[in-house]
């Protein structure tokens, strides 16, 4: 049977072959290229045609059928069940002005704001580096391929595809075995005693933050966020029509106040982006505030897996006696790039409302094959072994970065040196004008960092954020040395201009 889809483009875009095949067939159906009633090849034939395993094709077919694009008739074959939109491609259609809801307008505005922030805040006269200069990107982060056991993971995925039907297929909370494995992991590593039934899985931590904000916060109600801090918290509040209260962070974390607010977002175990740890006195003060105000605290444990020395820090959730804390975690720092899975540990009273709300967005939890594979990996101890390996590797890089940045650039920055995490926050020791010149000089030398302005909700002195885990030790040192040269460039330029 002759069958053709646009395969090459999709296999470059998606890491896993079954994902590539799923999207290639889905888009062909949506565009009308594959019309309703068209018979698809048998899994064995399609596997031979595209050089895939039969399991990968079967997985893609299962995903398409679960989404309603195809259906299988016993003894006859597999057929397209969805009528696409034949004719002009979407980009050729006429634009139509559509009136948005208040929520839609707020979401669009926030997304535009986020896009502007992610443009790296480049100045108009910035010059790109010389082409022969290798770029060193302290502003990006991904797990190097050599740091992940792909062969072991692919074996787990293959086995999960062969295990039959899912008990949790129609549970928006996600695969129950993975939720139980996460509960066991949190109990062993963070001291959080929780049942898998109190954990809900999400497509990344940001989905959890956005949906929880929708469930908890009414329009016009107030929420407290850290400044500097993760902008996603404030954006989630603003999209819901809430009011953001920025709260100052010092060298001991967020400063507790008697806020007139319904919700608090906080990163107590390692404040983002400064990396400081919230002390016990302030933790207890936050819990007392939540009790007195009948409020909810959402703590984000964004990279708590990586602590290189000292004892582990107790999450707020461990101290929570009144079930007012939501604990959010993610696998984004420990799994390959593109693996989007987060979770929330919920107070019992929030489980049913959150699952009900999530059902409107994800009635069938996404990535069930990956969820099942991860559950097996965690329950067998493979994931914990992987974390220990990463901690050793990243710990060595963390130590080198801290040493070199203070040795070579201590006169330029006031660096927050902690004992955990995959990033460093630093305050610029000069003025705003010098900082702008320094950024331009760094780009000319092919070194990039994240401008700290993207974390600020209140006016503040210039700051920077450096990610390092994806770089080799040689690249880390080279990047720091280039920044010192960039600093000399602006000094020379200032002296020359006198």
Helices and strands as residue ranges (DSSP letters): H 7-13, H 17-30, E 39-40, H 43-50, H 54-66, E 70-73, E 77-80, G 90-92, H 102-117, E 136-137, G 145-147, H 150-161, H 176-189, G 196-198, E 199-202, H 205-216, E 222-227, H 231-239, E 243-250, E 253-254, E 263-266, H 280-293, E 296-300, H 316-319, E 325-330, E 342-345, H 348-361, H 368-379, H 382-409, E 413-416, E 423-428, H 432-444, E 447-448, E 450-451, G 452-455, E 463-467, H 473-497
